[in-house]
């Protein structure tokens, strides 16, 4: 339907879930394509659906923003969500997926379990995965290439020749993708890269990584997410190093706090809200038995603020 209307899948979904966000001509084009193809809006004239939303850590503001978008989109169709917090515990995540199978469907946000186990646990239940790709399951991916590559280009332009990457949780699919992108970009520019060990995706995790970052000799650090970057900044201050004079810091996600701290955090903006809204639309289509694409990728973008500066002299 999206292809027939000449729009993206996200735009086609908004024509049903958030029509007020589209120009009248665009919505009309989508509606005409839907009529031609005999497509029925899964949100119209159907019973209220109840689906589970499983997140790794509800305390992480990224998942708070994602949950708000999911709840808002579900509310348009008067659907209900049941929240599950896995708390970065594989056993807990496993049990929660099994519980969510009793509902009409489920959204799995950055699941940590191996691919084969996730597929086996989902079984025949309608499901959509956010921010991870597993073959055979519809997925909404937040791009891990464009924005992180821009971050490396930005640091190279500032004269940084040695960059560190502060890794997130062990087993995180997004962490692996982000590191691969950063490693490829550093190799392309002839930049030395040091990968720091895995830490929790939190401010405390960033604090724990600060001494490693300082010992690495890197003049800039790209962190797994904004919380880790903010923790790194705090840890560096405790070690007598300031940002960006002594070290430049880049986060990923662009949470609200990133622009409110001093210095404001340079970060890769991820399409968190759009991912949540689109995932709800795709799940409702899956529940209705409508064939949908396996993977939808939404773009990322570097936001430059004050936490990055010219590389200090060796």
Order of alpha helices (4+ residues) and beta strands (2+ residues): alpha-alpha-alpha-beta-alpha-beta-alpha-beta-alpha-beta-beta-alpha-beta-alpha-beta-alpha-beta-alpha-beta-beta-alpha-beta-beta
